[in-house]
Amino acid sequence: MFSAGTETSSTTIDWTMAELMRNPRVMAKVQAEVREAFKGKTTVEESDVQALKYLKLVIKETFRLHPPIALLPRACRDECTVNGYTNPLKSKVLINIWGMGRDPEYWQQPETFQPERFENSSIDFLGNNLEYIPFGAGKRICPGMNFGVANVELPLAQLLYHFDWKMAEGMSPDDIDMTEVEGLVFSRKNDLFLVPTVYNYNPSN
Ligand code: HEM
């Protein structure tokens, strides 16, 4: 519970911030949504987050490109043949969630970060759309899904509401290294260093 439920959420926040820094258009749009929704509030509550439609799309897009659990183990219940290869009964297979999220057969411009692709789309992460399964699928689907999503939405809403974000002196968003490292989860190889500036809500704006 603790290992499955902590690093998955924190690494998703890390990836989202990295993608937002690399995509200033998306950063501006999501930050405008959060600041409009919470105008004048001193704290962001969990119940407030439901109104943040674009933030939800941003998180969905992060899960597509950076699923924290990238390779899902399963065992074959029956012998089956895939692409001419026979998998014997009980053989262990790894389902490549990361690769499926970037498959050009299913996604237009798969390498670009475009949250709008999920707008007016019925694709969700409940395990119904097998090209997009960041929480797995079937009877072993992640039981902590709702908790996990809330654990990403609320901290991100707070980070985006209370702070403006800049790269460290002398660095540009192009310098952000997006290399992954495989551990318990697929996280960023190098830490993300950003400079926050407190955003002061001005009621006359
Ligand atoms: C961003 C958040 C999270 C992601 C992306 C995620 C993803 C996943 C994935 C892909 C699986 C494998 C599902 C399968 O085999 O079909 C899984 C299993 C699991 N997750 Fe999560 N998870 C997240 C958060 C959480 C949280 C918050 C908890 C609990 C507090 C949790 C508890 C578990 C447990 C106990 C399993 C094993 C279920 C089983 O094997 O029957 N997860 N998760």
py3Dmol code that shows the C-alpha trace and the ligand (Angstrom):
import py3Dmol

protein = """\
ATOM      1  CA  MET A   1       0.000   0.000   0.000  1.00  0.00           C
ATOM      2  CA  PHE A   2       2.685   2.501   0.993  1.00  0.00           C
ATOM      3  CA  SER A   3       5.089   1.795  -1.857  1.00  0.00           C
ATOM      4  CA  ALA A   4       2.316   1.441  -4.478  1.00  0.00           C
ATOM      5  CA  GLY A   5       0.614   4.593  -3.227  1.00  0.00           C
ATOM      6  CA  THR A   6       3.354   7.153  -2.643  1.00  0.00           C
ATOM      7  CA  GLU A   7       6.014   7.146  -5.362  1.00  0.00           C
ATOM      8  CA  THR A   8       3.405   6.676  -8.097  1.00  0.00           C
ATOM      9  CA  SER A   9       1.738   9.978  -7.176  1.00  0.00           C
ATOM     10  CA  SER A  10       4.907  11.950  -6.428  1.00  0.00           C
ATOM     11  CA  THR A  11       6.591  10.909  -9.667  1.00  0.00           C
ATOM     12  CA  THR A  12       3.457  11.927 -11.616  1.00  0.00           C
ATOM     13  CA  ILE A  13       3.617  15.409 -10.060  1.00  0.00           C
ATOM     14  CA  ASP A  14       7.287  15.615 -11.010  1.00  0.00           C
ATOM     15  CA  TRP A  15       6.602  14.588 -14.640  1.00  0.00           C
ATOM     16  CA  THR A  16       3.654  16.993 -14.892  1.00  0.00           C
ATOM     17  CA  MET A  17       5.731  19.957 -13.718  1.00  0.00           C
ATOM     18  CA  ALA A  18       8.490  19.023 -16.182  1.00  0.00           C
ATOM     19  CA  GLU A  19       5.992  18.818 -19.074  1.00  0.00           C
ATOM     20  CA  LEU A  20       4.377  22.127 -18.067  1.00  0.00           C
ATOM     21  CA  MET A  21       7.761  23.869 -18.051  1.00  0.00           C
ATOM     22  CA  ARG A  22       8.496  22.461 -21.515  1.00  0.00           C
ATOM     23  CA  ASN A  23       5.051  23.515 -22.772  1.00  0.00           C
ATOM     24  CA  PRO A  24       4.457  27.146 -21.712  1.00  0.00           C
ATOM     25  CA  ARG A  25       1.127  27.309 -23.588  1.00  0.00           C
ATOM     26  CA  VAL A  26      -0.264  24.488 -21.450  1.00  0.00           C
ATOM     27  CA  MET A  27       1.257  25.964 -18.276  1.00  0.00           C
ATOM     28  CA  ALA A  28      -0.415  29.326 -18.944  1.00  0.00           C
ATOM     29  CA  LYS A  29      -3.782  27.680 -19.701  1.00  0.00           C
ATOM     30  CA  VAL A  30      -3.840  25.412 -16.659  1.00  0.00           C
ATOM     31  CA  GLN A  31      -2.585  28.121 -14.332  1.00  0.00           C
ATOM     32  CA  ALA A  32      -5.263  30.529 -15.627  1.00  0.00           C
ATOM     33  CA  GLU A  33      -7.917  27.891 -14.931  1.00  0.00           C
ATOM     34  CA  VAL A  34      -6.706  27.269 -11.381  1.00  0.00           C
ATOM     35  CA  ARG A  35      -6.369  30.980 -10.583  1.00  0.00           C
ATOM     36  CA  GLU A  36      -9.782  31.819 -11.993  1.00  0.00           C
ATOM     37  CA  ALA A  37     -11.412  28.966 -10.057  1.00  0.00           C
ATOM     38  CA  PHE A  38      -9.780  29.874  -6.720  1.00  0.00           C
ATOM     39  CA  LYS A  39      -9.699  33.630  -7.151  1.00  0.00           C
ATOM     40  CA  GLY A  40      -9.087  35.241  -3.756  1.00  0.00           C
ATOM     41  CA  LYS A  41      -8.850  32.010  -1.745  1.00  0.00           C
ATOM     42  CA  THR A  42      -5.915  31.628   0.608  1.00  0.00           C
ATOM     43  CA  THR A  43      -5.988  27.823   0.516  1.00  0.00           C
ATOM     44  CA  VAL A  44      -7.076  25.238  -2.055  1.00  0.00           C
ATOM     45  CA  GLU A  45      -9.319  22.492  -0.683  1.00  0.00           C
ATOM     46  CA  GLU A  46      -9.758  19.018  -2.138  1.00  0.00           C
ATOM     47  CA  SER A  47     -13.438  19.676  -2.873  1.00  0.00           C
ATOM     48  CA  ASP A  48     -12.476  22.705  -5.024  1.00  0.00           C
ATOM     49  CA  VAL A  49     -10.441  20.569  -7.391  1.00  0.00           C
ATOM     50  CA  GLN A  50     -13.447  18.952  -9.105  1.00  0.00           C
ATOM     51  CA  ALA A  51     -14.041  22.146 -11.111  1.00  0.00           C
ATOM     52  CA  LEU A  52     -10.585  21.979 -12.717  1.00  0.00           C
ATOM     53  CA  LYS A  53     -11.439  20.324 -16.030  1.00  0.00           C
ATOM     54  CA  TYR A  54      -8.233  21.292 -17.849  1.00  0.00           C
ATOM     55  CA  LEU A  55      -5.980  20.212 -14.958  1.00  0.00           C
ATOM     56  CA  LYS A  56      -7.613  16.781 -15.199  1.00  0.00           C
ATOM     57  CA  LEU A  57      -6.763  16.623 -18.926  1.00  0.00           C
ATOM     58  CA  VAL A  58      -3.178  17.667 -18.155  1.00  0.00           C
ATOM     59  CA  ILE A  59      -2.846  14.820 -15.654  1.00  0.00           C
ATOM     60  CA  LYS A  60      -4.386  12.343 -18.109  1.00  0.00           C
ATOM     61  CA  GLU A  61      -1.836  13.377 -20.717  1.00  0.00           C
ATOM     62  CA  THR A  62       0.997  12.966 -18.190  1.00  0.00           C
ATOM     63  CA  PHE A  63      -0.191   9.422 -17.429  1.00  0.00           C
ATOM     64  CA  ARG A  64      -0.155   8.657 -21.178  1.00  0.00           C
ATOM     65  CA  LEU A  65       3.464   9.726 -21.687  1.00  0.00           C
ATOM     66  CA  HIS A  66       4.805   8.858 -18.238  1.00  0.00           C
ATOM     67  CA  PRO A  67       2.880   5.992 -16.653  1.00  0.00           C
ATOM     68  CA  PRO A  68       4.565   5.437 -13.263  1.00  0.00           C
ATOM     69  CA  ILE A  69       4.190   1.677 -13.689  1.00  0.00           C
ATOM     70  CA  ALA A  70       5.410   1.210 -17.238  1.00  0.00           C
ATOM     71  CA  LEU A  71       5.605  -2.582 -17.478  1.00  0.00           C
ATOM     72  CA  LEU A  72       2.727  -4.657 -16.147  1.00  0.00           C
ATOM     73  CA  PRO A  73       3.374  -8.338 -15.405  1.00  0.00           C
ATOM     74  CA  ARG A  74       0.762 -10.946 -16.308  1.00  0.00           C
ATOM     75  CA  ALA A  75       0.760 -14.737 -16.855  1.00  0.00           C
ATOM     76  CA  CYS A  76      -0.922 -16.468 -19.815  1.00  0.00           C
ATOM     77  CA  ARG A  77      -3.996 -18.457 -18.761  1.00  0.00           C
ATOM     78  CA  ASP A  78      -3.990 -20.217 -22.125  1.00  0.00           C
ATOM     79  CA  GLU A  79      -1.419 -20.838 -24.783  1.00  0.00           C
ATOM     80  CA  CYS A  80      -1.700 -18.024 -27.307  1.00  0.00           C
ATOM     81  CA  THR A  81       0.038 -16.794 -30.435  1.00  0.00           C
ATOM     82  CA  VAL A  82       0.916 -13.135 -30.892  1.00  0.00           C
ATOM     83  CA  ASN A  83       2.640 -11.921 -34.069  1.00  0.00           C
ATOM     84  CA  GLY A  84       3.657 -15.481 -34.867  1.00  0.00           C
ATOM     85  CA  TYR A  85       5.216 -16.132 -31.437  1.00  0.00           C
ATOM     86  CA  THR A  86       3.674 -18.851 -29.310  1.00  0.00           C
ATOM     87  CA  ASN A  87       3.373 -18.063 -25.599  1.00  0.00           C
ATOM     88  CA  PRO A  88       3.009 -21.303 -23.633  1.00  0.00           C
ATOM     89  CA  LEU A  89       0.494 -21.667 -20.830  1.00  0.00           C
ATOM     90  CA  LYS A  90       1.602 -19.761 -17.676  1.00  0.00           C
ATOM     91  CA  SER A  91       4.388 -17.915 -19.423  1.00  0.00           C
ATOM     92  CA  LYS A  92       5.030 -14.514 -17.909  1.00  0.00           C
ATOM     93  CA  VAL A  93       4.512 -11.511 -20.167  1.00  0.00           C
ATOM     94  CA  LEU A  94       5.200  -7.818 -19.575  1.00  0.00           C
ATOM     95  CA  ILE A  95       2.597  -5.437 -20.961  1.00  0.00           C
ATOM     96  CA  ASN A  96       4.308  -2.254 -22.104  1.00  0.00           C
ATOM     97  CA  ILE A  97       1.966   0.506 -20.889  1.00  0.00           C
ATOM     98  CA  TRP A  98       4.601   3.131 -21.728  1.00  0.00           C
ATOM     99  CA  GLY A  99       4.897   1.912 -25.325  1.00  0.00           C
ATOM    100  CA  MET A 100       1.117   1.675 -25.782  1.00  0.00           C
ATOM    101  CA  GLY A 101       0.706   5.317 -24.728  1.00  0.00           C
ATOM    102  CA  ARG A 102       3.113   6.340 -27.504  1.00  0.00           C
ATOM    103  CA  ASP A 103       1.880   4.030 -30.256  1.00  0.00           C
ATOM    104  CA  PRO A 104       1.243   6.117 -33.424  1.00  0.00           C
ATOM    105  CA  GLU A 105      -1.441   3.625 -34.444  1.00  0.00           C
ATOM    106  CA  TYR A 106      -3.605   4.936 -31.604  1.00  0.00           C
ATOM    107  CA  TRP A 107      -2.359   8.471 -30.890  1.00  0.00           C
ATOM    108  CA  GLN A 108      -1.815  11.418 -33.222  1.00  0.00           C
ATOM    109  CA  GLN A 109       1.601  13.031 -32.721  1.00  0.00           C
ATOM    110  CA  PRO A 110       2.167  10.713 -29.779  1.00  0.00           C
ATOM    111  CA  GLU A 111       5.363  12.372 -28.562  1.00  0.00           C
ATOM    112  CA  THR A 112       3.767  15.799 -28.091  1.00  0.00           C
ATOM    113  CA  PHE A 113       2.175  16.892 -24.832  1.00  0.00           C
ATOM    114  CA  GLN A 114      -1.356  17.819 -25.840  1.00  0.00           C
ATOM    115  CA  PRO A 115      -3.943  17.545 -23.039  1.00  0.00           C
ATOM    116  CA  GLU A 116      -6.680  18.616 -25.497  1.00  0.00           C
ATOM    117  CA  ARG A 117      -6.510  15.164 -27.120  1.00  0.00           C
ATOM    118  CA  PHE A 118      -8.646  13.916 -24.207  1.00  0.00           C
ATOM    119  CA  GLU A 119     -11.234  16.689 -24.599  1.00  0.00           C
ATOM    120  CA  ASN A 120     -14.525  15.252 -25.899  1.00  0.00           C
ATOM    121  CA  SER A 121     -12.884  11.823 -25.842  1.00  0.00           C
ATOM    122  CA  SER A 122     -14.386   8.819 -24.111  1.00  0.00           C
ATOM    123  CA  ILE A 123     -10.963   7.403 -23.265  1.00  0.00           C
ATOM    124  CA  ASP A 124     -10.578   7.035 -19.499  1.00  0.00           C
ATOM    125  CA  PHE A 125      -8.208   5.170 -17.209  1.00  0.00           C
ATOM    126  CA  LEU A 126     -10.758   2.699 -15.848  1.00  0.00           C
ATOM    127  CA  GLY A 127      -9.310  -0.154 -17.877  1.00  0.00           C
ATOM    128  CA  ASN A 128     -11.909   0.050 -20.667  1.00  0.00           C
ATOM    129  CA  ASN A 129      -9.532   1.434 -23.292  1.00  0.00           C
ATOM    130  CA  LEU A 130      -6.690  -0.993 -23.645  1.00  0.00           C
ATOM    131  CA  GLU A 131      -4.419   1.491 -25.434  1.00  0.00           C
ATOM    132  CA  TYR A 132      -4.402   3.580 -22.243  1.00  0.00           C
ATOM    133  CA  ILE A 133      -4.081   1.688 -18.957  1.00  0.00           C
ATOM    134  CA  PRO A 134      -1.941   3.697 -16.485  1.00  0.00           C
ATOM    135  CA  PHE A 135      -3.783   1.975 -13.607  1.00  0.00           C
ATOM    136  CA  GLY A 136      -3.809  -1.463 -15.213  1.00  0.00           C
ATOM    137  CA  ALA A 137      -6.987  -3.293 -16.203  1.00  0.00           C
ATOM    138  CA  GLY A 138      -9.148  -6.217 -15.211  1.00  0.00           C
ATOM    139  CA  LYS A 139      -9.665  -7.623 -11.747  1.00  0.00           C
ATOM    140  CA  ARG A 140      -6.180  -6.572 -10.558  1.00  0.00           C
ATOM    141  CA  ILE A 141      -6.658  -2.935 -11.615  1.00  0.00           C
ATOM    142  CA  CYS A 142      -5.170  -0.469  -9.102  1.00  0.00           C
ATOM    143  CA  PRO A 143      -7.470  -0.348  -6.053  1.00  0.00           C
ATOM    144  CA  GLY A 144      -5.981   3.034  -5.059  1.00  0.00           C
ATOM    145  CA  MET A 145      -6.895   4.805  -8.319  1.00  0.00           C
ATOM    146  CA  ASN A 146      -9.176   7.496  -6.875  1.00  0.00           C
ATOM    147  CA  PHE A 147      -6.851   8.124  -3.949  1.00  0.00           C
ATOM    148  CA  GLY A 148      -3.878   8.263  -6.341  1.00  0.00           C
ATOM    149  CA  VAL A 149      -5.552  10.774  -8.671  1.00  0.00           C
ATOM    150  CA  ALA A 150      -6.581  12.996  -5.719  1.00  0.00           C
ATOM    151  CA  ASN A 151      -2.988  12.810  -4.470  1.00  0.00           C
ATOM    152  CA  VAL A 152      -1.816  14.260  -7.771  1.00  0.00           C
ATOM    153  CA  GLU A 153      -4.614  16.779  -8.410  1.00  0.00           C
ATOM    154  CA  LEU A 154      -4.580  18.583  -5.076  1.00  0.00           C
ATOM    155  CA  PRO A 155      -0.806  19.168  -4.733  1.00  0.00           C
ATOM    156  CA  LEU A 156      -0.582  20.235  -8.380  1.00  0.00           C
ATOM    157  CA  ALA A 157      -3.488  22.677  -7.979  1.00  0.00           C
ATOM    158  CA  GLN A 158      -1.720  24.138  -4.949  1.00  0.00           C
ATOM    159  CA  LEU A 159       1.650  24.407  -6.704  1.00  0.00           C
ATOM    160  CA  LEU A 160       0.042  26.106  -9.702  1.00  0.00           C
ATOM    161  CA  TYR A 161      -2.184  28.443  -7.686  1.00  0.00           C
ATOM    162  CA  HIS A 162       0.342  29.711  -5.162  1.00  0.00           C
ATOM    163  CA  PHE A 163       3.507  29.946  -7.265  1.00  0.00           C
ATOM    164  CA  ASP A 164       4.874  31.080 -10.603  1.00  0.00           C
ATOM    165  CA  TRP A 165       7.624  28.775 -11.851  1.00  0.00           C
ATOM    166  CA  LYS A 166      10.877  29.571 -13.615  1.00  0.00           C
ATOM    167  CA  MET A 167      13.943  27.650 -14.689  1.00  0.00           C
ATOM    168  CA  ALA A 168      17.109  28.137 -12.660  1.00  0.00           C
ATOM    169  CA  GLU A 169      19.394  30.975 -13.771  1.00  0.00           C
ATOM    170  CA  GLY A 170      20.999  30.256 -17.133  1.00  0.00           C
ATOM    171  CA  MET A 171      18.763  27.257 -17.927  1.00  0.00           C
ATOM    172  CA  SER A 172      15.998  26.977 -20.497  1.00  0.00           C
ATOM    173  CA  PRO A 173      13.094  24.480 -20.616  1.00  0.00           C
ATOM    174  CA  ASP A 174      14.953  22.740 -23.463  1.00  0.00           C
ATOM    175  CA  ASP A 175      17.622  21.818 -20.914  1.00  0.00           C
ATOM    176  CA  ILE A 176      15.156  19.657 -18.941  1.00  0.00           C
ATOM    177  CA  ASP A 177      16.381  16.097 -19.182  1.00  0.00           C
ATOM    178  CA  MET A 178      13.383  13.781 -19.692  1.00  0.00           C
ATOM    179  CA  THR A 179      15.390  10.561 -19.326  1.00  0.00           C
ATOM    180  CA  GLU A 180      13.570   7.879 -17.339  1.00  0.00           C
ATOM    181  CA  VAL A 181      15.010   5.485 -14.837  1.00  0.00           C
ATOM    182  CA  GLU A 182      13.342   2.199 -13.959  1.00  0.00           C
ATOM    183  CA  GLY A 183      12.946   1.482 -10.274  1.00  0.00           C
ATOM    184  CA  LEU A 184       9.852   0.739  -8.270  1.00  0.00           C
ATOM    185  CA  VAL A 185       8.279   3.278 -10.626  1.00  0.00           C
ATOM    186  CA  PHE A 186       9.448   4.883 -13.869  1.00  0.00           C
ATOM    187  CA  SER A 187      10.701   8.209 -12.542  1.00  0.00           C
ATOM    188  CA  ARG A 188      12.865  11.027 -13.850  1.00  0.00           C
ATOM    189  CA  LYS A 189      16.549  10.128 -13.891  1.00  0.00           C
ATOM    190  CA  ASN A 190      17.628  13.596 -12.754  1.00  0.00           C
ATOM    191  CA  ASP A 191      15.923  15.853 -10.234  1.00  0.00           C
ATOM    192  CA  LEU A 192      13.869  18.739 -11.554  1.00  0.00           C
ATOM    193  CA  PHE A 193      15.131  22.101 -10.282  1.00  0.00           C
ATOM    194  CA  LEU A 194      12.673  24.973 -10.589  1.00  0.00           C
ATOM    195  CA  VAL A 195      12.492  28.388  -8.956  1.00  0.00           C
ATOM    196  CA  PRO A 196       9.139  29.290  -7.372  1.00  0.00           C
ATOM    197  CA  THR A 197       7.931  32.856  -6.878  1.00  0.00           C
ATOM    198  CA  VAL A 198       4.967  33.391  -4.585  1.00  0.00           C
ATOM    199  CA  TYR A 199       1.904  34.517  -6.509  1.00  0.00           C
ATOM    200  CA  ASN A 200      -0.023  37.221  -4.685  1.00  0.00           C
ATOM    201  CA  TYR A 201      -3.644  37.392  -5.646  1.00  0.00           C
ATOM    202  CA  ASN A 202      -4.567  40.983  -6.375  1.00  0.00           C
ATOM    203  CA  PRO A 203      -8.333  41.574  -6.069  1.00  0.00           C
ATOM    204  CA  SER A 204      -8.138  44.584  -8.400  1.00  0.00           C
ATOM    205  CA  ASN A 205      -6.932  42.341 -11.300  1.00  0.00           C
TER     206      ASN A 205
END
"""
ligand_1 = """\
43
HEM
C -0.679 7.856 -9.631
C -1.115 6.925 -8.832
C -1.103 5.448 -9.112
C -0.853 4.744 -10.276
C -0.515 5.300 -11.660
C -1.008 3.334 -9.959
C -0.847 2.308 -10.882
C -1.014 0.966 -10.575
C -0.905 -0.121 -11.532
C -0.588 0.034 -13.025
C -1.136 -1.270 -10.856
C -1.171 -2.687 -11.458
C -2.614 -2.971 -11.875
C -2.802 -4.267 -12.649
O -2.060 -5.238 -12.419
O -3.709 -4.315 -13.527
C -1.379 -0.932 -9.467
C -1.645 -1.855 -8.478
C -1.836 -1.526 -7.146
N -1.949 -0.273 -6.609
Fe -1.739 1.471 -7.632
N -1.331 3.210 -8.639
C -1.408 4.468 -8.077
C -1.741 4.797 -6.777
C -2.045 3.882 -5.780
C -2.445 4.217 -4.417
C -2.634 5.644 -3.903
C -2.597 3.041 -3.745
C -3.014 2.785 -2.314
C -3.026 3.669 -1.373
C -2.310 1.969 -4.669
C -2.351 0.648 -4.358
C -2.164 -0.389 -5.251
C -2.193 -1.797 -4.887
C -2.403 -2.365 -3.477
C -1.994 -2.523 -6.072
C -1.953 -4.047 -6.252
C -3.339 -4.552 -6.640
C -3.373 -6.050 -6.963
O -2.354 -6.610 -7.362
O -4.446 -6.663 -6.846
N -1.985 2.519 -5.895
N -1.319 0.437 -9.322
"""
view = py3Dmol.view(width=600, height=400)
view.addModel(protein, "pdb")
view.setStyle({"model": 0}, {"cartoon": {"style": "trace"}})
view.addModel(ligand_1, "xyz")
view.setStyle({"model": 1}, {"stick": {}})
view.zoomTo()
view.show()
